[in-house]
Amino acid sequence: MIIDEHSIPDVIVSAACSLVDRIDAKWILQPSSLTNILFQGNRVIPKNVPIARQRIKSRLRADRPLDPYIETLLRSGGLADEVVVVLSEAALQVIFSDLVSYYGEADFLLAVLLDERESVRDLAHDFIDAWDGQTADAARRKEAKKTISDTFASFISHIRELLGETLPPVSSTVKDSGQAATDKPDKALAAVKAELLRVKKKAEKQRLTLQKKIDQGQIEIDRLQSDLVSAHNDSKAHETAFSEAKSALTELQASLKQRIEEGINKALSDELRQWLKPVKDVEDAVKGAGQGELLDQVANVLEKQRTVDLNCGNRSTLRQMIEDRRQLLTEVGHARIDALNPLPELRSLADQLECEINDLENRLGLPSKQLAAVAKGLKLRINEVETLDELKDVRQFIQQTATYNLLNREDLYSLYRALDGKAGLLYDKIEIFDKAQVDSPKTRFSLRHSVANGESFTIFIDGHNALFELKDIFGQYYEDGLPGTKARLELGNRLTRIFHKPGADVLLYFDSDDSNQHSLSDQVRVIYSGGTGDHRADKAILQHLMVFNLPEPSAPVCLVTKDTDFACQANEMGVIIMHPEEFAVLVDLESA
């Protein structure tokens, strides 16, 4: 923390962090330019105030100038508001060291550093420059209290006299010397006048600030009223345009109906002479074979051929019918995949369209075609499930197909993204419509939610297995075609950036001859297994899980691996298994 270009000692920064915990939550929730940063990723509600307090403390500990918004928050509580603000500069200069000793060095220096008066802040900076960091003992505090009492004795007596209170007995010291009225009254009275003048100026400044805010509010009201009038005018213009478009559509429909009737009448009138048309058309085609452009000739002849030969014309018509139905089937498929609440009749319509297409293709002698790939069918199933239990079954099937490499990498990532999106939708429905079911088995799908909200969870990661399976992400860091030091370092760095909120406990295991571990952050640890033989990291994770007390379902324990045997052993212990590809999608590992 830096104030007036001075770096503030850690003991004072700690006092500021303690003060943050005592600040009334209503001041932190007030709108400001910094509120969105303090609550980033969370709503501005009392429940999330602890998150904002933690971010304020992080900013205080950073080596940068104190933010004005945070300075105002700190000034609203503690000694800054209760003591320093009511003392004049003259009073502070006289007994500054005694005030520091009495109220405590860190707390009082912080209060003075938060004062709006630069000359008062200079007193604190000068004291810090000469301060050895030691705190006053009880004897020194007692001496400071007496000095403060003696200094303000006349001032306090004067205030009590003004308030009509009975004055306390005059001390023997005053009786003897008779100097209580002559030693410091003038100085104290001058301090009172100066303080009254400062308070008056401050009140006037606050009045001007409030008036300015009122004026700005009136300007905003005028602007909103202007926008409302403009929006009303735009709405009327849109209504007029819609009415004109509706009239034009009515005219077009009437014209189209008339043309259709005219076409039908003409076809009926030519019906008796229809047998002559092919002969005449063929004769005209023979006469004009050498005339015109080749493409025009080909088009004319083909049209004549379809007229003469019904088989040719009917086949063209069937092909167009098949194409039209395929287009409708595609649109129905998009509706089933993209709709938040797909209608059940879409499935039956899709089946009927497929049957008609297959029938028409068989009549044309065409081979039947597979209209939906495995990935597309799974996406349809994901979007149509109605409970988290059903989604769990689909997820298990996708994991099995991924284990046997039955899906390409692009389809697999796409399916995991679809699982995540559907799980979020179902969980929202549970919270909105059935609060009694809020603790439904959602832990397989809630990792992204837990990361964003700083909730408790534990993740064991089979490091080398993850790096091998996510070659498309970490392949550029391979050394001689294998994931080495660079790849391990990059994986650790990305996990540190992703899991930066309290609540996460991420353990990244790697095979190694030597057993050791180190922390990349408060949330991420790297553990080298030690030992000999194959699957050393797997054995180390299983040993850890044997002594690990699995928490409640609200704080899940996950294992990221694609090793089938290893996953089965961990799953029997109550651990949630997550493939590296699913983990990469849920935490957006590629973009971290």
C-alpha positions in Angstrom: 0.0 0.0 0.0 1.3 3.4 -1.0 0.0 6.8 0.4 1.5 10.1 -0.7 4.2 8.2 -2.6 5.3 6.6 0.7 5.4 2.8 1.1 3.4 2.0 4.2 4.9 -0.6 6.8 3.3 -4.0 6.9 2.1 -3.6 10.5 0.0 -0.6 9.4 -1.3 -2.6 6.4 -2.3 -5.4 8.7 -4.2 -2.9 10.9 -6.0 -1.7 7.7 -7.0 -5.3 6.8 -8.4 -5.8 10.3 -10.4 -2.6 9.9 -11.8 -3.9 6.6 -13.4 -6.8 8.6 -15.1 -4.3 10.9 -16.6 -2.0 8.2 -20.4 -2.1 7.9 -21.4 -4.2 5.0 -23.8 -1.4 3.7 -20.8 0.8 2.8 -19.2 -2.0 0.7 -22.5 -2.7 -1.1 -22.9 1.0 -2.1 -22.5 1.5 -5.9 -19.1 2.8 -7.0 -16.6 2.5 -9.9 -14.8 -0.2 -7.9 -17.9 -2.3 -6.9 -18.0 -4.4 -10.1 -14.3 -5.3 -9.7 -14.7 -6.3 -6.0 -17.8 -8.4 -6.8 -16.6 -9.6 -10.3 -18.3 -12.9 -11.1 -20.7 -12.5 -8.3 -23.9 -10.5 -7.6 -23.7 -7.4 -5.4 -25.6 -8.8 -2.4 -24.8 -9.2 1.3 -24.1 -12.9 0.9 -21.0 -12.0 -1.3 -19.6 -9.2 1.0 -16.9 -11.6 2.4 -15.6 -12.0 -1.2 -15.4 -8.2 -1.6 -13.6 -7.9 1.8 -11.0 -10.4 0.7 -10.4 -8.5 -2.6 -10.0 -5.2 -0.7 -7.4 -6.8 1.5 -5.5 -8.1 -1.5 -5.5 -4.5 -2.9 -4.2 -3.2 0.4 -1.4 -5.7 0.5 -0.4 -4.8 -3.1 2.5 -2.3 -3.6 0.5 0.4 -5.3 -1.3 3.7 -4.4 -4.4 3.4 -2.2 -7.6 3.5 -4.2 -9.8 6.5 -3.3 -12.9 4.3 -2.9 -11.1 2.0 -0.4 -9.7 5.0 1.4 -13.2 6.3 1.9 -14.4 3.0 3.2 -11.5 2.8 5.8 -12.1 6.4 6.8 -15.8 5.6 7.7 -14.7 3.5 10.6 -12.2 3.3 13.4 -10.1 6.2 14.8 -10.1 8.2 11.6 -13.8 8.9 12.0 -13.9 8.9 15.8 -10.8 10.9 16.9 -8.5 12.3 14.1 -11.2 14.1 12.1 -12.3 16.2 15.2 -8.8 17.3 16.1 -7.2 20.3 14.5 -3.7 20.2 13.1 -2.4 22.3 16.1 -3.8 19.9 18.6 -2.3 16.9 16.8 1.1 18.6 16.6 1.2 19.2 20.4 0.5 15.7 21.6 1.0 13.5 18.4 3.4 11.1 20.0 1.2 10.7 23.1 -1.8 9.9 20.9 0.2 7.3 19.0 1.2 5.6 22.3 -2.2 5.7 23.8 -4.3 4.5 20.9 -1.7 2.1 19.5 0.9 2.8 16.9 -0.5 0.9 14.0 -4.2 1.9 14.4 -3.6 5.6 15.1 -1.0 6.0 12.3 -3.5 4.4 9.9 -6.2 6.8 11.0 -3.9 9.8 10.5 -2.8 8.6 7.1 -6.4 8.4 6.0 -7.1 12.1 6.9 -8.0 14.4 4.0 -5.5 17.1 5.3 -2.1 16.7 3.7 -0.3 18.5 6.6 -1.9 16.0 9.1 -0.7 13.1 7.0 2.8 14.5 7.0 2.9 14.2 10.8 2.3 10.4 10.4 5.0 10.1 7.6 7.5 12.0 9.8 6.8 9.7 12.8 7.1 6.6 10.6 10.4 7.7 9.3 11.8 7.9 12.8 9.9 4.9 14.2 11.7 1.7 15.2 8.6 -0.4 14.9 8.3 -0.9 18.7 5.0 -0.6 20.5 4.5 1.4 23.7 4.4 -0.6 27.0 1.7 -0.1 29.7 3.8 2.5 31.6 4.2 4.6 28.4 0.5 4.4 27.7 -0.4 5.5 31.2 2.0 8.5 30.9 0.5 9.4 27.5 -3.0 9.2 28.9 -2.1 11.7 31.6 -0.5 14.1 29.1 -3.6 14.0 26.9 -5.9 14.6 29.9 -3.8 17.6 31.1 -3.6 19.1 27.6 -7.3 19.0 27.0 -8.4 19.7 30.6 -9.2 23.4 30.0 -10.9 22.7 26.7 -13.1 20.0 28.3 -14.0 22.3 31.2 -14.9 25.0 28.8 -17.2 22.7 26.8 -18.9 21.4 30.0 -19.4 25.0 31.1 -21.1 25.8 27.8 -23.3 22.8 28.2 -24.3 23.8 31.7 -22.7 20.9 33.4 -21.3 21.2 37.0 -17.5 21.6 36.8 -15.4 19.1 38.7 -13.4 20.3 41.7 -10.2 22.2 40.8 -7.1 20.1 41.3 -4.7 21.0 44.0 -2.1 21.7 41.4 -4.3 24.4 39.9 -5.2 25.8 43.3 -1.5 26.1 44.2 -0.2 27.5 41.0 -3.2 29.4 39.7 -2.0 28.7 36.2 -4.7 26.4 34.9 -6.4 29.5 33.4 -3.2 30.9 32.0 -1.0 28.0 30.8 -3.0 26.7 27.9 -6.5 28.2 27.5 -5.5 30.6 24.8 -3.9 27.8 22.8 -6.9 25.5 23.4 -9.4 28.2 22.5 -7.5 28.9 19.3 -7.6 25.2 18.5 -11.4 25.1 19.1 -11.9 28.1 16.8 -9.8 26.5 14.1 -11.7 23.2 14.5 -15.1 25.0 14.3 -13.9 26.8 11.2 -12.7 23.5 9.6 -16.0 21.8 10.4 -18.0 24.7 8.9 -15.9 24.5 5.7 -16.3 20.8 5.6 -20.1 21.1 6.0 -20.2 23.7 3.2 -18.2 21.4 1.0 -20.5 18.5 1.7 -23.5 20.7 0.9 -22.0 21.7 -2.4 -21.3 18.0 -3.2 -24.9 17.0 -2.4 -26.2 19.9 -4.5 -24.0 18.8 -7.4 -25.3 15.2 -7.1 -28.9 16.6 -7.1 -28.2 18.6 -10.2 -26.7 15.6 -11.9 -29.7 13.5 -10.9 -32.0 16.1 -12.5 -29.9 16.0 -15.7 -30.2 12.2 -15.7 -34.0 12.4 -15.2 -34.3 14.8 -18.2 -32.2 12.5 -20.3 -34.3 9.5 -19.5 -37.5 11.4 -20.2 -36.0 12.4 -23.6 -35.1 8.8 -24.3 -38.6 7.7 -23.3 -40.2 10.2 -25.8 -37.8 9.1 -28.5 -38.6 5.4 -27.8 -42.3 6.2 -28.0 -41.9 7.9 -31.4 -39.8 5.0 -32.7 -42.6 2.6 -31.5 -45.2 4.6 -33.5 -42.9 4.6 -36.6 -42.5 0.8 -36.3 -46.3 0.4 -36.0 -46.8 2.4 -39.1 -44.2 0.4 -41.1 -45.7 -2.9 -39.9 -49.2 -1.7 -41.0 -47.8 -0.8 -44.5 -45.9 -4.1 -44.7 -49.1 -6.0 -43.8 -51.1 -4.2 -46.5 -48.4 -5.0 -49.1 -48.5 -8.7 -48.1 -52.3 -8.8 -48.4 -52.0 -7.3 -51.9 -49.3 -9.7 -52.9 -51.3 -12.7 -51.7 -54.3 -11.5 -53.7 -52.2 -11.1 -56.8 -50.6 -14.6 -56.3 -54.1 -16.2 -55.9 -55.2 -14.5 -59.2 -52.2 -15.7 -61.1 -52.7 -19.3 -59.8 -56.3 -19.2 -61.0 -55.3 -17.9 -64.4 -52.7 -20.7 -64.7 -55.2 -23.4 -63.8 -57.7 -22.0 -66.4 -55.1 -22.0 -69.1 -54.0 -25.5 -68.3 -57.6 -26.7 -68.5 -58.2 -25.0 -71.8 -55.1 -26.6 -73.4 -55.9 -30.1 -72.1 -57.6 -31.4 -75.3 -54.6 -30.3 -77.4 -51.9 -31.6 -75.0 -51.0 -34.6 -77.2 -49.9 -32.2 -80.0 -47.5 -30.2 -77.8 -44.6 -32.8 -77.6 -44.6 -33.3 -81.4 -44.4 -29.6 -82.1 -41.8 -29.0 -79.4 -39.6 -31.8 -80.9 -40.0 -30.4 -84.4 -39.1 -26.9 -83.1 -36.1 -28.4 -81.3 -34.8 -30.1 -84.5 -35.2 -26.9 -86.5 -33.4 -24.8 -83.9 -30.7 -27.3 -83.0 -28.0 -25.2 -84.7 -29.2 -21.9 -83.3 -28.6 -20.2 -80.0 -26.1 -20.9 -77.2 -25.4 -24.5 -76.3 -26.5 -24.1 -72.7 -29.8 -22.7 -73.7 -30.3 -25.5 -76.2 -29.5 -28.2 -73.5 -31.9 -26.6 -71.1 -34.7 -26.5 -73.7 -34.2 -30.1 -74.8 -34.1 -31.4 -71.2 -37.4 -29.6 -70.5 -38.9 -31.1 -73.6 -37.6 -34.5 -72.7 -39.3 -34.3 -69.3 -42.5 -33.3 -71.0 -42.4 -36.2 -73.5 -41.0 -38.8 -71.1 -43.0 -39.0 -67.9 -40.4 -41.2 -66.2 -37.7 -38.6 -66.6 -40.0 -35.8 -65.3 -41.3 -37.9 -62.4 -37.7 -38.8 -61.3 -36.8 -35.1 -61.2 -39.9 -34.4 -59.2 -39.0 -37.2 -56.7 -35.4 -35.9 -56.3 -36.8 -32.4 -55.5 -39.2 -34.0 -53.0 -36.4 -35.8 -51.3 -34.3 -32.6 -51.1 -37.2 -30.7 -49.6 -37.7 -33.3 -46.9 -34.0 -33.4 -46.1 -34.1 -29.7 -45.6 -37.1 -30.0 -43.2 -35.3 -32.8 -41.4 -32.3 -30.6 -40.9 -34.4 -27.8 -39.5 -36.2 -30.2 -37.1 -32.8 -31.5 -36.0 -31.5 -28.0 -35.3 -34.7 -27.4 -33.3 -34.2 -30.5 -31.2 -30.5 -29.6 -30.5 -30.9 -25.8 -29.9 -34.3 -25.5 -28.1 -34.2 -25.0 -24.3 -37.5 -27.0 -24.1 -37.8 -29.2 -27.2 -41.3 -30.3 -28.0 -41.8 -34.1 -27.9 -43.6 -34.2 -31.3 -40.4 -33.1 -33.0 -39.0 -36.6 -32.5 -42.0 -38.3 -34.2 -41.9 -35.8 -37.0 -38.2 -36.5 -37.6 -38.9 -40.3 -37.7 -41.8 -39.8 -40.2 -39.5 -37.6 -42.5 -36.8 -40.2 -42.3 -39.2 -43.0 -43.3 -40.6 -40.9 -46.3 -37.0 -40.1 -47.5 -36.0 -43.8 -47.3 -39.1 -44.8 -49.1 -38.6 -42.3 -51.9 -34.9 -43.2 -52.2 -35.8 -46.9 -52.5 -38.3 -46.1 -55.2 -35.6 -44.3 -57.1 -33.2 -47.2 -56.5 -30.9 -45.1 -54.3 -29.0 -46.7 -51.3 -30.3 -45.6 -47.9 -28.1 -43.0 -46.1 -27.3 -42.5 -42.4 -28.8 -39.1 -41.6 -27.3 -38.7 -38.1 -23.8 -39.4 -36.8 -23.2 -40.9 -33.3 -22.3 -37.4 -31.9 -25.4 -35.8 -33.3 -27.6 -38.5 -31.8 -26.0 -38.1 -28.4 -26.5 -34.3 -28.6 -30.2 -34.9 -29.3 -30.4 -37.2 -26.3 -28.6 -34.7 -24.1 -31.0 -31.9 -25.0 -34.0 -34.1 -24.4 -33.2 -35.4 -20.9 -35.3 -34.0 -18.1 -33.3 -35.0 -14.9 -29.8 -35.0 -13.6 -30.0 -38.7 -13.2 -30.7 -39.2 -16.9 -27.9 -36.8 -17.7 -25.6 -38.9 -15.5 -26.4 -42.0 -17.6 -25.6 -40.2 -20.9 -22.4 -38.9 -19.4 -21.3 -42.4 -18.4 -22.0 -43.6 -22.0 -20.0 -40.8 -23.5 -17.1 -41.6 -21.1 -17.2 -45.3 -22.3 -17.1 -44.2 -26.0 -14.2 -41.9 -25.2 -12.4 -44.7 -23.4 -12.5 -46.8 -26.6 -11.7 -43.8 -28.8 -15.0 -44.2 -30.7 -15.4 -40.4 -31.1 -13.0 -37.9 -32.6 -11.6 -35.2 -30.4 -13.8 -32.4 -31.8 -17.0 -34.3 -31.2 -15.9 -35.3 -27.7 -15.2 -31.7 -26.7 -18.5 -30.7 -28.2 -20.4 -33.3 -26.3 -18.8 -32.4 -23.0 -19.7 -28.7 -23.6 -23.3 -29.8 -24.3 -23.3 -31.9 -21.0 -22.1 -28.8 -19.1 -24.7 -26.5 -20.6 -27.6 -29.0 -20.0 -26.5 -29.6 -16.4 -26.5 -25.9 -15.7 -30.1 -25.6 -17.1 -31.4 -28.5 -15.1 -29.7 -27.2 -11.9 -31.3 -23.8 -12.4 -34.7 -25.4 -12.8 -34.2 -27.3 -9.6 -33.3 -24.1 -7.7 -36.2 -22.2 -9.2 -39.1 -24.7 -9.2 -38.2 -27.3 -6.5 -36.0 -26.0 -3.7 -36.4 -29.2 -1.8 -34.3 -30.9 -4.5 -31.5 -28.4 -4.4 -29.1 -31.1 -3.0 -29.7 -33.5 -5.9 -26.7 -35.5 -7.2 -25.2 -32.6 -9.2 -21.5 -32.9 -8.2 -20.5 -34.4 -11.5 -21.6 -31.3 -13.3 -21.0 -28.5 -10.8 -17.2 -28.0 -11.1 -17.5 -24.8 -13.1 -20.1 -23.4 -10.6 -17.9 -24.4 -7.7 -14.8 -22.7 -9.2 -16.7 -19.5 -10.0 -18.2 -19.2 -6.5 -15.2 -20.3 -4.4 -17.0 -23.4 -3.0 -15.1 -26.3 -1.4 -14.0 -29.2 -3.5 -10.9 -31.4 -3.9 -9.4 -32.6 -7.2 -6.7 -35.2 -7.7 -5.0 -35.0 -11.2 -3.0 -37.8 -12.7 -0.5 -35.4 -14.3 1.2 -37.4 -17.0 -2.1 -39.1 -18.0 -3.7 -35.7 -18.5 -0.8 -34.3 -20.5 -0.8 -37.4 -22.8 -4.6 -37.2 -23.3 -4.6 -33.4 -23.9 -1.8 -33.3 -26.5 -3.9 -30.9 -28.6 -3.5 -28.4 -25.8 0.0 -29.2 -24.4 1.7 -30.8 -27.4 3.6 -27.6 -28.2 5.4 -27.9 -24.9 6.5 -31.6 -25.5 10.2 -32.4 -25.5 11.3 -35.1 -28.0 7.6 -36.0 -28.5 7.0 -36.5 -24.7 5.6 -34.3 -22.0 8.6 -33.2 -19.9 9.5 -30.3 -17.6 8.0 -27.6 -19.8 4.7 -29.4 -20.2 4.4 -30.1 -16.4 5.3 -26.4 -15.7 2.7 -25.1 -18.2 -0.1 -27.4 -16.7 0.7 -26.2 -13.2 0.7 -22.5 -14.2 -2.7 -22.9 -15.9 -4.2 -24.7 -12.9 -2.9 -21.9 -10.7 -4.6 -19.2 -12.8 -7.9 -21.2 -12.9 -8.1 -22.2 -9.2 -7.3 -18.9 -7.5 -10.3 -18.7 -5.1 -10.5 -20.1 -1.6 -12.3 -23.4 -1.3 -10.3 -25.2 -4.1 -7.8 -28.0 -3.1 -6.0 -29.2 -6.3 -3.3 -31.9 -6.0 -1.3 -32.5 -9.2 0.6 -35.9 -9.1 3.6 -36.9 -11.2 5.7 -40.1 -11.4 9.1 -39.5 -9.9 12.0 -41.4 -8.3 12.2 -38.9 -5.4 9.2 -38.1 -3.2 8.6 -34.4 -2.6 6.0 -31.7 -3.0 5.7 -27.9 -3.3 2.9 -25.4 -3.4 2.3 -23.3 -6.5 -0.4 -21.3 -4.6 -2.7 -21.6 -1.6 -5.0 -23.8 -3.8 -2.6 -25.8 -6.0 0.1 -28.3 -4.9 2.5 -30.4 -7.0 3.3 -33.8 -5.6 6.1 -36.2 -6.9 5.3 -39.8 -6.0 8.7 -41.3 -5.3 9.0 -45.1 -5.3 9.8 -47.6 -8.1 8.0 -49.4 -10.9 5.1 -48.4 -13.1 2.1 -46.3 -12.1 3.8 -44.7 -9.2 1.6 -41.6 -9.2 -1.5 -43.8 -9.3 -0.3 -45.7 -6.2 0.4 -42.5 -4.4 -3.0 -41.1 -5.1 -4.7 -44.3 -4.0 -2.7 -44.2 -0.7 -3.8 -40.6 -0.2 -7.4 -41.5 -0.8 -7.3 -44.4 1.7 -6.6 -41.9 4.5 -8.7 -39.1 3.0 -12.0 -38.5 4.8 -14.5 -38.0 2.0 -16.6 -34.9 2.7 -20.3 -34.4 2.1 -21.6 -34.4 -1.5 -21.7 -30.6 -1.5 -17.9 -30.7 -1.3 -17.0 -33.3 -4.0 -13.7 -35.2 -4.5 -12.8 -35.7 -8.2 -10.1 -37.7 -9.9 -8.9 -36.6 -13.4 -7.6 -39.6 -15.3 -8.3 -41.8 -18.3 -6.6 -44.9 -16.9 -9.5 -47.4 -16.7 -8.1 -49.7 -14.0 -7.0 -46.8 -11.8 -10.3 -45.1 -12.3 -12.3 -48.2 -11.2 -10.3 -48.5 -8.0 -10.8 -44.8 -7.1 -14.5 -45.0 -8.0 -15.1 -47.8 -5.6 -13.8 -45.5 -2.9 -16.6 -42.9 -3.7 -14.5 -40.6 -5.9 -16.0 -38.9 -9.0 -14.0 -39.9 -12.1 -13.5 -37.2 -14.8 -11.7 -37.7 -18.1 -9.0 -35.1 -18.9 -11.1 -33.9 -22.0 -14.2 -33.2 -19.8 -12.0 -31.5 -17.2 -10.4 -29.3 -19.9 -13.9 -28.2 -21.1 -15.4 -27.6 -17.7 -12.5 -25.3 -16.5 -11.6 -23.9 -20.0 -8.1 -25.2 -19.7 -7.2 -24.3 -23.2 -7.8 -20.6 -22.7 -6.3 -20.3 -19.2 
